[in-house]
Amino acid sequence: SEDTLEELFAETLENYQNDKITKLPVYAFYKNTGIKKANLNNVDTVEVIYARNNYSFSECVNLEEVSLEKLTVLQNYMFQNCKKLTKINLPSIKSFNSGEQSFGYTFNNTGIDSTDKWKLILRNLVGIGINRGVFAGCGATVISLPRMSGASGYGDCFRGCKASIIDIGGTIRIYSSSFTDAQNLDTLVIRKTTVLSLPNISAF
């Protein structure tokens, strides 16, 4: 309803919970500096512009918690620059952009202003590719994609992220600049026995 959408865009709202919304609009909370917690557990899809972009929580610099239990597909820029976001509940996520490889900046600079040690775990992500800074600058100490399989586009994916442990599942190919400036990385988990494809030394 119109009243619900007005609530979504209200910059004075700190905690937002809605069990009726099933589709999250583009720019729903974009640059909303008031929102701290968002619970939208019946949202199963998000609107996009330019085919793959959604800025629903982008630039929410004070957002600390978000829960989207039914959402299965992440889109570009969804949590970009959510600098305090450390509690992320996305148990049903299976892919980025319905399996498309061309996406980016979804968790760019997420949680970088937090002093907490926190983990970003996407247990059911089985998408075919990750690239363009999806986790660049992310503040999580652990990034785990245990079921990831056949990924073939990791260019700049983890650039400058803060993680000490990264689990990239069954990835079979790592592209250039994937782990550039990931200074804290000391453990890389690859759940695959075949030889990886490394294009050049810039990957690390």
MDTraj code that builds the backbone (N, CA, C; nanometers):
import mdtraj as md
import numpy as np

residues = "SER GLU ASP THR LEU GLU GLU LEU PHE ALA GLU THR LEU GLU ASN TYR GLN ASN ASP LYS ILE THR LYS LEU PRO VAL TYR ALA PHE TYR LYS ASN THR GLY ILE LYS LYS ALA ASN LEU ASN ASN VAL ASP THR VAL GLU VAL ILE TYR ALA ARG ASN ASN TYR SER PHE SER GLU CYS VAL ASN LEU GLU GLU VAL SER LEU GLU LYS LEU THR VAL LEU GLN ASN TYR MET PHE GLN ASN CYS LYS LYS LEU THR LYS ILE ASN LEU PRO SER ILE LYS SER PHE ASN SER GLY GLU GLN SER PHE GLY TYR THR PHE ASN ASN THR GLY ILE ASP SER THR ASP LYS TRP LYS LEU ILE LEU ARG ASN LEU VAL GLY ILE GLY ILE ASN ARG GLY VAL PHE ALA GLY CYS GLY ALA THR VAL ILE SER LEU PRO ARG MET SER GLY ALA SER GLY TYR GLY ASP CYS PHE ARG GLY CYS LYS ALA SER ILE ILE ASP ILE GLY GLY THR ILE ARG ILE TYR SER SER SER PHE THR ASP ALA GLN ASN LEU ASP THR LEU VAL ILE ARG LYS THR THR VAL LEU SER LEU PRO ASN ILE SER ALA PHE".split()
xyz = np.array([
    [0.0842, -0.1195, 0.0000],
    [0.0000, 0.0000, 0.0000],
    [0.0872, 0.1238, 0.0000],
    [0.0286, 0.2386, -0.0318],
    [0.1048, 0.3632, -0.0327],
    [0.1573, 0.3958, 0.1063],
    [0.0782, 0.3698, 0.2088],
    [0.1231, 0.3961, 0.3454],
    [0.2485, 0.3151, 0.3783],
    [0.2502, 0.1903, 0.3342],
    [0.3659, 0.1045, 0.3609],
    [0.4902, 0.1584, 0.2916],
    [0.4775, 0.2028, 0.1664],
    [0.5919, 0.2569, 0.0934],
    [0.6405, 0.3866, 0.1562],
    [0.5490, 0.4677, 0.2067],
    [0.5907, 0.5892, 0.2764],
    [0.6730, 0.5540, 0.3996],
    [0.6335, 0.4479, 0.4696],
    [0.7097, 0.4016, 0.5849],
    [0.8489, 0.3561, 0.5435],
    [0.8563, 0.2847, 0.4336],
    [0.9849, 0.2353, 0.3846],
    [1.0849, 0.3491, 0.3657],
    [1.0372, 0.4598, 0.3117],
    [1.1252, 0.5706, 0.2781],
    [1.1452, 0.6694, 0.3928],
    [1.0775, 0.6491, 0.5071],
    [1.0877, 0.7422, 0.6193],
    [1.2273, 0.7403, 0.6795],
    [1.2964, 0.8525, 0.6780],
    [1.4329, 0.8583, 0.7274],
    [1.4409, 0.8658, 0.8796],
    [1.3275, 0.8809, 0.9472],
    [1.3280, 0.8871, 1.0931],
    [1.3062, 0.7509, 1.1564],
    [1.2771, 0.6509, 1.0732],
    [1.2462, 0.5179, 1.1245],
    [1.3741, 0.4410, 1.1565],
    [1.3874, 0.3899, 1.2800],
    [1.5055, 0.3140, 1.3189],
    [1.4875, 0.1642, 1.2992],
    [1.3717, 0.1121, 1.3370],
    [1.3452, -0.0318, 1.3250],
    [1.2267, -0.0532, 1.2327],
    [1.2476, -0.1305, 1.1279],
    [1.1388, -0.1554, 1.0333],
    [1.1117, -0.3048, 1.0244],
    [0.9877, -0.3438, 1.0508],
    [0.9470, -0.4835, 1.0381],
    [0.8162, -0.4880, 0.9621],
    [0.8121, -0.5732, 0.8601],
    [0.6915, -0.5859, 0.7803],
    [0.6825, -0.7286, 0.7264],
    [0.5759, -0.7969, 0.7622],
    [0.5572, -0.9353, 0.7175],
    [0.4652, -0.9470, 0.5965],
    [0.4217, -0.8323, 0.5425],
    [0.3299, -0.8344, 0.4285],
    [0.4011, -0.8130, 0.2950],
    [0.5061, -0.7343, 0.2971],
    [0.5770, -0.7050, 0.1726],
    [0.6448, -0.8311, 0.1199],
    [0.6237, -0.8615, -0.0071],
    [0.6887, -0.9772, -0.0697],
    [0.7884, -0.9366, -0.1783],
    [0.7802, -0.8114, -0.2232],
    [0.8718, -0.7626, -0.3263],
    [0.9289, -0.6287, -0.2818],
    [1.0599, -0.6215, -0.2693],
    [1.1251, -0.5018, -0.2187],
    [1.1563, -0.4057, -0.3329],
    [1.1088, -0.2810, -0.3239],
    [1.1309, -0.1844, -0.4323],
    [1.2775, -0.1452, -0.4474],
    [1.3153, -0.1041, -0.5669],
    [1.4464, -0.0439, -0.5891],
    [1.4548, 0.0836, -0.5047],
    [1.5695, 0.1088, -0.4452],
    [1.5921, 0.2289, -0.3633],
    [1.5025, 0.2355, -0.2396],
    [1.4501, 0.1226, -0.1906],
    [1.3568, 0.1243, -0.0782],
    [1.4102, 0.2025, 0.0422],
    [1.5342, 0.1737, 0.0836],
    [1.5936, 0.2431, 0.1977],
    [1.7173, 0.3226, 0.1565],
    [1.7377, 0.3430, 0.0304],
    [1.8602, 0.4031, -0.0236],
    [1.8988, 0.5325, 0.0498],
    [2.0222, 0.5377, 0.1006],
    [2.0767, 0.6531, 0.1711],
    [1.9947, 0.6924, 0.2937],
    [1.9229, 0.5970, 0.3504],
    [1.8451, 0.6233, 0.4714],
    [1.9399, 0.6125, 0.5907],
    [1.9710, 0.7237, 0.6516],
    [2.0686, 0.7248, 0.7612],
    [2.0038, 0.6945, 0.8964],
    [1.8717, 0.6843, 0.9012],
    [1.8027, 0.6582, 1.0264],
    [1.7847, 0.5107, 1.0566],
    [1.7684, 0.4289, 0.9525],
    [1.7349, 0.2880, 0.9725],
    [1.8506, 0.2112, 1.0364],
    [1.8191, 0.1322, 1.1406],
    [1.9189, 0.0497, 1.2088],
    [1.8892, -0.0992, 1.1951],
    [1.7611, -0.1348, 1.1923],
    [1.7232, -0.2744, 1.1802],
    [1.6106, -0.2880, 1.0796],
    [1.6194, -0.3895, 0.9925],
    [1.5151, -0.4154, 0.8941],
    [1.4834, -0.5642, 0.8923],
    [1.3586, -0.5957, 0.9175],
    [1.3128, -0.7342, 0.9196],
    [1.2005, -0.7484, 0.8174],
    [1.2314, -0.8126, 0.7063],
    [1.1362, -0.8278, 0.5959],
    [1.1372, -0.9734, 0.5514],
    [1.0896, -1.0599, 0.6383],
    [1.1087, -1.2029, 0.6172],
    [1.0136, -1.2684, 0.5188],
    [0.9207, -1.1939, 0.4613],
    [0.8368, -1.2495, 0.3551],
    [0.8759, -1.1983, 0.2169],
    [0.9774, -1.1147, 0.2122],
    [1.0272, -1.0676, 0.0826],
    [1.0976, -1.1826, 0.0119],
    [1.0496, -1.2184, -0.1069],
    [1.1152, -1.3256, -0.1824],
    [1.1772, -1.2766, -0.3126],
    [1.1476, -1.1522, -0.3514],
    [1.2075, -1.0948, -0.4722],
    [1.2350, -0.9465, -0.4484],
    [1.3266, -0.8928, -0.5277],
    [1.3535, -0.7490, -0.5239],
    [1.3435, -0.6940, -0.6655],
    [1.2942, -0.5715, -0.6763],
    [1.2863, -0.5076, -0.8069],
    [1.4267, -0.4654, -0.8515],
    [1.4479, -0.4555, -0.9823],
    [1.5781, -0.4147, -1.0349],
    [1.5608, -0.3082, -1.1419],
    [1.6665, -0.2317, -1.1627],
    [1.6742, -0.1403, -1.2759],
    [1.7994, -0.1743, -1.3543],
    [1.8010, -0.1405, -1.4820],
    [1.9124, -0.1756, -1.5698],
    [1.9434, -0.3245, -1.5625],
    [1.8407, -0.4040, -1.5543],
    [1.8458, -0.5506, -1.5602],
    [1.8918, -0.6180, -1.4312],
    [1.9917, -0.5605, -1.3616],
    [2.0475, -0.6329, -1.2470],
    [2.0676, -0.5483, -1.1225],
    [2.0434, -0.4196, -1.1263],
    [2.0793, -0.3330, -1.0147],
    [1.9640, -0.3100, -0.9175],
    [1.9953, -0.3192, -0.7904],
    [1.8993, -0.2892, -0.6849],
    [1.9749, -0.2206, -0.5721],
    [1.9282, -0.1059, -0.5306],
    [1.9977, -0.0268, -0.4289],
    [1.9156, -0.0193, -0.3000],
    [1.8423, -0.1235, -0.2674],
    [1.7435, -0.1166, -0.1602],
    [1.8007, -0.0755, -0.0251],
    [1.9237, -0.1202, 0.0080],
    [1.9852, -0.0822, 0.1353],
    [2.1163, -0.0069, 0.1153],
    [2.1504, 0.0228, -0.0070],
    [2.2778, 0.0878, -0.0366],
    [2.2908, 0.2213, 0.0364],
    [2.4100, 0.2466, 0.0908],
    [2.4416, 0.3716, 0.1602],
    [2.3643, 0.3918, 0.2899],
    [2.3083, 0.2859, 0.3469],
    [2.2449, 0.2953, 0.4793],
    [2.3561, 0.2816, 0.5831],
    [2.4217, 0.3905, 0.6139],
    [2.5466, 0.3860, 0.6901],
    [2.5262, 0.3506, 0.8370],
    [2.4031, 0.3548, 0.8872],
    [2.3774, 0.3188, 1.0266],
    [2.3014, 0.1871, 1.0420],
    [2.2753, 0.1200, 0.9304],
    [2.2063, -0.0085, 0.9354],
    [2.2961, -0.1125, 1.0017],
    [2.2420, -0.1807, 1.1044],
    [2.3194, -0.2796, 1.1784],
    [2.2712, -0.4224, 1.1563],
    [2.1407, -0.4388, 1.1345],
    [2.0842, -0.5725, 1.1197],
    [1.9860, -0.5759, 1.0031],
    [1.9874, -0.6863, 0.9289],
    [1.8893, -0.7058, 0.8229],
    [1.8540, -0.8542, 0.8138],
    [1.7254, -0.8824, 0.7964],
    [1.6796, -1.0206, 0.7845],
    [1.5847, -1.0322, 0.6665],
    [1.6218, -1.1187, 0.5718],
    [1.5406, -1.1457, 0.4526],
    [1.5387, -1.2972, 0.4347],
    [1.4584, -1.3648, 0.5129],
    [1.4643, -1.5102, 0.5212],
    [1.4225, -1.5824, 0.3934],
    [1.3323, -1.5241, 0.3141],
    [1.2819, -1.5935, 0.1958],
    [1.3499, -1.5509, 0.0656],
    [1.4320, -1.4486, 0.0713],
    [1.4962, -1.3996, -0.0503],
    [1.5951, -1.5027, -0.1037],
    [1.5877, -1.5331, -0.2329],
    [1.6746, -1.6354, -0.2923],
    [1.7810, -1.5785, -0.3858],
    [1.7607, -1.4552, -0.4356],
    [1.8537, -1.3973, -0.5327],
    [1.8974, -1.2584, -0.4876],
    [2.0281, -1.2363, -0.4813],
    [2.0834, -1.1052, -0.4500],
    [2.1097, -1.0281, -0.5789],
    [2.1032, -0.8961, -0.5702],
    [2.1277, -0.8122, -0.6875],
    [2.2418, -0.7138, -0.6590],
    [2.2848, -0.6449, -0.7629],
    [2.3942, -0.5493, -0.7509],
    [2.3642, -0.4393, -0.6503],
    [2.4663, -0.4014, -0.5742],
    [2.4648, -0.2832, -0.4874],
    [2.3670, -0.2916, -0.3700],
    [2.3105, -0.4050, -0.3380],
    [2.2073, -0.4130, -0.2352],
    [2.2528, -0.3608, -0.0996],
    [2.3758, -0.3947, -0.0582],
    [2.4231, -0.3550, 0.0748],
    [2.5507, -0.2710, 0.0672],
    [2.5743, -0.2087, -0.0452],
    [2.6968, -0.1310, -0.0639],
    [2.7059, -0.0176, 0.0390],
    [2.8228, -0.0072, 0.1034],
    [2.8504, 0.0988, 0.2007],
    [2.7561, 0.0984, 0.3205],
    [2.7050, -0.0181, 0.3567],
    [2.6343, -0.0332, 0.4851],
    [2.7433, -0.0581, 0.5893],
    [2.8054, 0.0460, 0.6354],
    [2.9319, 0.0375, 0.7080],
    [2.9210, -0.0215, 0.8482],
    [2.7991, -0.0273, 0.9036],
    [2.7821, -0.0846, 1.0368],
    [2.7091, -0.2185, 1.0340],
    [2.6732, -0.2648, 0.9171],
    [2.5945, -0.3876, 0.9039],
    [2.6802, -0.5110, 0.9324],
    [2.6458, -0.5836, 1.0393],
    [2.7203, -0.7047, 1.0753],
    [2.6287, -0.8245, 1.1011],
    [2.5003, -0.8003, 1.1190],
    [2.4068, -0.9100, 1.1435],
    [2.3208, -0.9265, 1.0191],
    [2.3560, -1.0275, 0.9391],
    [2.2937, -1.0462, 0.8079],
    [2.2317, -1.1850, 0.8024],
    [2.1005, -1.1903, 0.7918],
    [2.0288, -1.3177, 0.7885],
    [1.9720, -1.3399, 0.6482],
    [2.0428, -1.4212, 0.5705],
    [2.0030, -1.4504, 0.4318],
    [2.0115, -1.6015, 0.4098],
    [1.9314, -1.6807, 0.4789],
    [1.9477, -1.8262, 0.4749],
    [1.9093, -1.8923, 0.3436],
    [1.8288, -1.8241, 0.2603],
    [1.7766, -1.8883, 0.1385],
    [1.8471, -1.8449, 0.0105],
    [1.9482, -1.7575, 0.0217],
    [2.0155, -1.7065, -0.0975],
    [2.0832, -1.8201, -0.1743],
    [2.0508, -1.8290, -0.3027],
    [2.1085, -1.9332, -0.3877],
    [2.1966, -1.8769, -0.4986],
    [2.1738, -1.7523, -0.5370],
    [2.2522, -1.6984, -0.6483],
    [2.2503, -1.5465, -0.6479],
    [2.3370, -1.4917, -0.7308],
    [2.3371, -1.3502, -0.7616],
    [2.2765, -1.3345, -0.9008],
    [2.1780, -1.2497, -0.9138],
    [2.1195, -1.2222, -1.0447],
    [2.0784, -1.3479, -1.1192],
    [2.0151, -1.4395, -1.0485],
    [1.9650, -1.5638, -1.1087],
    [2.0723, -1.6400, -1.1843],
    [2.1938, -1.6385, -1.1323],
    [2.3020, -1.7155, -1.1942],
    [2.3892, -1.6371, -1.2887],
    [2.3516, -1.5123, -1.3184],
    [2.4351, -1.4313, -1.4074],
    [2.5708, -1.4045, -1.3434],
    [2.6751, -1.3980, -1.4241],
    [2.8073, -1.3666, -1.3721],
    [2.8290, -1.2170, -1.3568],
    [2.7574, -1.1371, -1.4330],
    [2.7844, -0.9938, -1.4354],
    [2.7099, -0.9229, -1.3234],
    [2.7736, -0.9120, -1.2098],
    [2.7137, -0.8403, -1.0985],
    [2.8255, -0.7857, -1.0116],
    [2.7912, -0.6970, -0.9192],
    [2.8986, -0.6460, -0.8369],
    [2.8564, -0.5586, -0.7202],
    [2.9528, -0.5405, -0.6305],
    [2.9435, -0.4452, -0.5204],
    [2.8291, -0.4732, -0.4234],
    [2.7804, -0.5951, -0.4171],
    [2.6679, -0.6276, -0.3297],
    [2.7018, -0.6049, -0.1831],
    [2.8205, -0.6495, -0.1396],
    [2.8636, -0.6326, -0.0012],
    [2.9860, -0.5421, 0.0074],
    [3.0026, -0.4551, -0.0886],
    [3.1169, -0.3642, -0.0928],
    [3.1171, -0.2723, 0.0305],
    [3.2245, -0.2768, 0.1093],
    [3.2402, -0.1930, 0.2292],
    [3.1350, -0.2199, 0.3368],
    [3.0760, -0.3362, 0.3369],
    [2.9785, -0.3721, 0.4403],
    [3.0493, -0.4001, 0.5724],
    [3.0013, -0.3403, 0.6808],
    [3.0530, -0.3682, 0.8143],
    [3.1934, -0.3209, 0.8422],
    [3.2448, -0.2255, 0.7668],
    [3.3847, -0.1835, 0.7869],
    [3.4015, -0.0900, 0.9060],
    [3.2923, -0.0308, 0.9556],
    [3.3028, 0.0585, 1.0712],
    [3.2775, -0.0129, 1.2029],
    [3.2552, -0.1433, 1.1963],
    [3.2276, -0.2190, 1.3177],
    [3.3571, -0.2717, 1.3786],
    [3.3624, -0.2702, 1.5119],
    [3.4789, -0.3263, 1.5817],
    [3.4568, -0.4735, 1.6152],
    [3.3347, -0.5231, 1.5897],
    [3.3032, -0.6629, 1.6180],
    [3.3666, -0.7557, 1.5144],
    [3.4037, -0.8741, 1.5600],
    [3.4448, -0.9781, 1.4671],
    [3.3191, -1.0510, 1.4225],
    [3.2879, -1.0432, 1.2948],
    [3.1643, -1.1026, 1.2463],
    [3.1890, -1.1825, 1.1191],
    [3.0962, -1.2735, 1.0917],
    [3.1106, -1.3651, 0.9780],
    [2.9992, -1.3418, 0.8765],
    [3.0342, -1.3518, 0.7495],
    [2.9354, -1.3459, 0.6424],
    [2.9305, -1.4841, 0.5783],
    [2.8240, -1.5584, 0.6078],
    [2.8120, -1.6965, 0.5610],
    [2.6874, -1.7102, 0.4744],
    [2.7059, -1.7500, 0.3503],
    [2.5948, -1.7746, 0.2581],
    [2.5965, -1.9244, 0.2274],
    [2.5290, -2.0001, 0.3127],
    [2.5393, -2.1461, 0.3105],
    [2.4852, -2.2097, 0.1829],
    [2.3861, -2.1487, 0.1213],
    [2.3195, -2.2130, 0.0079],
    [2.3506, -2.1482, -0.1266],
    [2.4471, -2.0561, -0.1282],
    [2.4839, -1.9910, -0.2534],
    [2.5510, -2.0903, -0.3471],
    [2.4910, -2.1117, -0.4634],
    [2.5486, -2.2057, -0.5605],
    [2.5636, -2.1386, -0.6968],
    [2.5685, -2.0066, -0.6986],
    [2.5769, -1.9312, -0.8233],
    [2.6999, -1.9663, -0.9044],
    [2.6989, -1.9286, -1.0318],
    [2.8061, -1.9709, -1.1223],
    [2.9219, -1.8727, -1.1299],
    [2.9094, -1.7535, -1.0733],
    [3.0201, -1.6602, -1.0863],
    [3.0075, -1.5380, -0.9983],
    [3.1233, -1.4889, -0.9546],
    [3.1288, -1.3691, -0.8721],
    [3.2397, -1.2794, -0.9254],
    [3.2100, -1.1504, -0.9395],
    [3.3154, -1.0589, -0.9835],
    [3.2844, -0.9144, -0.9448],
    [3.3582, -0.8243, -0.9984],
    [3.3403, -0.6796, -0.9814],
    [3.3202, -0.6344, -0.8369],
    [3.4087, -0.6733, -0.7491],
    [3.4106, -0.6165, -0.6158],
    [3.2932, -0.6503, -0.5268],
    [3.2332, -0.7667, -0.5439],
    [3.1165, -0.8039, -0.4636],
    [3.1448, -0.7934, -0.3144],
    [3.2612, -0.8435, -0.2710],
    [3.2970, -0.8399, -0.1294],
    [3.4133, -0.7431, -0.1045],
    [3.4420, -0.6559, -0.1991],
    [3.5555, -0.5638, -0.1860],
    [3.5382, -0.4751, -0.0633],
    [3.6419, -0.4703, 0.0194],
    [3.6371, -0.3862, 0.1377],
    [3.5483, -0.4367, 0.2489],
    [3.4870, -0.5528, 0.2328],
    [3.3958, -0.6073, 0.3336],
    [3.4702, -0.6291, 0.4656],
    [3.4046, -0.5945, 0.5768],
    [3.4703, -0.6007, 0.7061],
    [3.4592, -0.7333, 0.7787],
    [3.3924, -0.8325, 0.7211],
    [3.3769, -0.9624, 0.7875],
    [3.5118, -1.0307, 0.8056],
    [3.5310, -1.0976, 0.9203],
    [3.6566, -1.1701, 0.9438],
    [3.6560, -1.3060, 0.8738],
    [3.5360, -1.3571, 0.8468],
    [3.5203, -1.4829, 0.7736],
    [3.4152, -1.4620, 0.6646],
    [3.4482, -1.4998, 0.5428],
    [3.3515, -1.5006, 0.4323],
    [3.3443, -1.6443, 0.3831],
    [3.2263, -1.7041, 0.3942],
    [3.2138, -1.8456, 0.3611],
    [3.1026, -1.8698, 0.2605],
    [3.1400, -1.9325, 0.1483],
    [3.0469, -1.9717, 0.0420],
    [3.0683, -2.1209, 0.0165],
    [3.0347, -2.2062, 0.1127],
    [3.0757, -2.3469, 0.1091],
    [3.0204, -2.4272, -0.0069],
    [2.9054, -2.3880, -0.0629],
    [2.8454, -2.4669, -0.1706],
    [2.8667, -2.4048, -0.3083],
    [2.9423, -2.2988, -0.3148],
    [2.9703, -2.2351, -0.4417],
    [3.0317, -2.3358, -0.5372],
    [2.9862, -2.3393, -0.6623],
    [3.0388, -2.4387, -0.7554],
    [3.0541, -2.3801, -0.8954],
    [3.1621, -2.4172, -0.9602],
    [3.1843, -2.3790, -1.0983],
    [3.2046, -2.2311, -1.1212],
    [3.2362, -2.1551, -1.0169],
    [3.2523, -2.0111, -1.0325],
    [3.3652, -1.9790, -1.1281],
    [3.3449, -1.8794, -1.2140],
    [3.4464, -1.8513, -1.3144],
    [3.4748, -1.7027, -1.3315],
    [3.4295, -1.6207, -1.2389],
    [3.4581, -1.4785, -1.2523],
    [3.4804, -1.4129, -1.1179],
    [3.6049, -1.4079, -1.0730],
    [3.6320, -1.3521, -0.9408],
    [3.7115, -1.2225, -0.9469],
    [3.7167, -1.1558, -1.0602],
    [3.7944, -1.0345, -1.0740],
    [3.7545, -0.9285, -0.9722],
    [3.8491, -0.8851, -0.8893],
    [3.8273, -0.7814, -0.7879],
    [3.7272, -0.8220, -0.6809],
    [3.6852, -0.9462, -0.6775],
    [3.5782, -0.9883, -0.5881],
    [3.6074, -0.9606, -0.4417],
    [3.7290, -0.9940, -0.3964],
    [3.7643, -0.9783, -0.2556],
    [3.8683, -0.8679, -0.2346],
    [3.8798, -0.7778, -0.3288],
    [3.9810, -0.6715, -0.3210],
    [3.9682, -0.5926, -0.1898],
    [4.0750, -0.5886, -0.1133],
    [4.0777, -0.5070, 0.0067],
    [3.9855, -0.5516, 0.1184],
    [3.9310, -0.6722, 0.1099],
    [3.8423, -0.7173, 0.2172],
    [3.9245, -0.7480, 0.3427],
    [3.8591, -0.7531, 0.4583],
    [3.9289, -0.7675, 0.5859],
    [3.9365, -0.9122, 0.6345],
    [3.8800, -1.0050, 0.5601],
    [3.8682, -1.1434, 0.6058],
    [4.0035, -1.2122, 0.6218],
    [4.0156, -1.2917, 0.7276],
    [4.1342, -1.3764, 0.7447],
    [4.1081, -1.5162, 0.6892],
    [3.9787, -1.5535, 0.6812],
    [3.9407, -1.6831, 0.6244],
    [3.8372, -1.6610, 0.5143],
    [3.8642, -1.7157, 0.3968],
    [3.7688, -1.7087, 0.2858],
    [3.7484, -1.8496, 0.2310],
    [3.6242, -1.8915, 0.2268],
    [3.5867, -2.0235, 0.1765],
    [3.5120, -2.0032, 0.0456],
    [3.5736, -2.0417, -0.0658],
    [3.5108, -2.0203, -0.1965],
    [3.4559, -2.1491, -0.2575],
    [3.4249, -2.2454, -0.1725],
    [3.3550, -2.3653, -0.2169],
    [3.4260, -2.4399, -0.3267],
    [3.3508, -2.4759, -0.4330],
    [3.4066, -2.5553, -0.5429],
    [3.4509, -2.4727, -0.6609],
    [3.4980, -2.3516, -0.6366],
    [3.5452, -2.2644, -0.7439],
    [3.6524, -2.3336, -0.8280],
    [3.6427, -2.3216, -0.9583],
    [3.7411, -2.3873, -1.0445],
    [3.8293, -2.2880, -1.1202],
    [3.7998, -2.1599, -1.1065],
    [3.8827, -2.0625, -1.1791],
    [3.8868, -1.9321, -1.1007],
    [4.0052, -1.8746, -1.0845],
    [4.0219, -1.7475, -1.0149],
    [4.0802, -1.6465, -1.1124],
    [4.0149, -1.5326, -1.1229],
    [4.0558, -1.4317, -1.2197],
    [4.1511, -1.3297, -1.1582],
    [4.1975, -1.2367, -1.2404],
    [4.2939, -1.1357, -1.1968],
    [4.2366, -1.0447, -1.0884],
    [4.3229, -1.0015, -0.9998],
    [4.2923, -0.9053, -0.8932],
    [4.1882, -0.9537, -0.7930],
    [4.1598, -1.0821, -0.7918],
    [4.0562, -1.1343, -0.7028],
    [4.0825, -1.1037, -0.5564],
    [4.2080, -1.1197, -0.5126],
    [4.2418, -1.1029, -0.3713],
    [4.3415, -0.9887, -0.3507],
    [4.3471, -0.8965, -0.4445],
    [4.4376, -0.7822, -0.4322],
    [4.4111, -0.7054, -0.3033],
    [4.5170, -0.6756, -0.2301],
    [4.5092, -0.5966, -0.1057],
    [4.4229, -0.6597, 0.0029],
    [4.3994, -0.7894, -0.0044],
    [4.3312, -0.8592, 0.1059],
    [4.4381, -0.8952, 0.2084],
    [4.4829, -0.7951, 0.2842],
    [4.6022, -0.8065, 0.3668],
    [4.5885, -0.9032, 0.4842],
    [4.4641, -0.9280, 0.5288],
    [4.4455, -1.0152, 0.6462],
    [4.4295, -1.1624, 0.6102],
    [4.4193, -1.1931, 0.4823],
    [4.3900, -1.3300, 0.4403],
    [4.5047, -1.4244, 0.4732],
    [4.4759, -1.5258, 0.5560],
    [4.5777, -1.6277, 0.5812],
    [4.5273, -1.7688, 0.5526],
    [4.3964, -1.7846, 0.5302],
    [4.3424, -1.9168, 0.4976],
    [4.2427, -1.9055, 0.3833],
    [4.2718, -1.9766, 0.2752],
    [4.1806, -1.9817, 0.1616],
    [4.1342, -2.1256, 0.1447],
    [4.0037, -2.1471, 0.1592],
    [3.9472, -2.2816, 0.1498],
    [3.8890, -2.3017, 0.0110],
    [3.9367, -2.4066, -0.0576],
    [3.8855, -2.4410, -0.1903],
    [3.8422, -2.5865, -0.1865],
    [3.7131, -2.6105, -0.1995],
    [3.6600, -2.7463, -0.1858],
    [3.6568, -2.8160, -0.3226],
    [3.7759, -2.8276, -0.3830],
    [3.7832, -2.8848, -0.5166],
    [3.9161, -2.9551, -0.5316],
    [3.9163, -3.0699, -0.5989],
    [4.0410, -3.1432, -0.6160],
    [4.1075, -3.1171, -0.7508],
    [4.0347, -3.0543, -0.8432],
    [4.0936, -3.0266, -0.9740],
    [4.1818, -2.9027, -0.9675],
    [4.2740, -2.8922, -1.0630],
    [4.3654, -2.7790, -1.0676],
    [4.2882, -2.6522, -1.1024],
    [4.3174, -2.5447, -1.0303],
    [4.2530, -2.4176, -1.0566],
    [4.3155, -2.3505, -1.1778],
    [4.2408, -2.2618, -1.2378],
    [4.2944, -2.1802, -1.3456],
    [4.3260, -2.0415, -1.2903],
    [4.4533, -2.0026, -1.2971],
    [4.4964, -1.8704, -1.2527],
    [4.5494, -1.7937, -1.3741],
    [4.4881, -1.6788, -1.4075],
    [4.5253, -1.6094, -1.5307],
    [4.6606, -1.5411, -1.5242],
    [4.6932, -1.4837, -1.4084],
    [4.8231, -1.4171, -1.3942],
    [4.8515, -1.3919, -1.2463],
    [4.9657, -1.3393, -1.2143],
    [5.0061, -1.3253, -1.0744],
    [4.9253, -1.2203, -0.9985],
    [4.8501, -1.1387, -1.0680],
    [4.7749, -1.0331, -0.9984],
    [4.6579, -1.0856, -0.9171],
    [4.6231, -1.2136, -0.9340],
    [4.5111, -1.2701, -0.8592],
    [4.5316, -1.2541, -0.7096],
    [4.6572, -1.2681, -0.6645],
    [4.6887, -1.2542, -0.5230],
    [4.7840, -1.1373, -0.4986],
])
top = md.Topology()
chain = top.add_chain()
for i, resn in enumerate(residues, 1):
    res = top.add_residue(resn, chain, resSeq=i)
    for name in ("N", "CA", "C"):
        top.add_atom(name, md.element.get_by_symbol(name[0]), res)
traj = md.Trajectory(xyz[None], top)
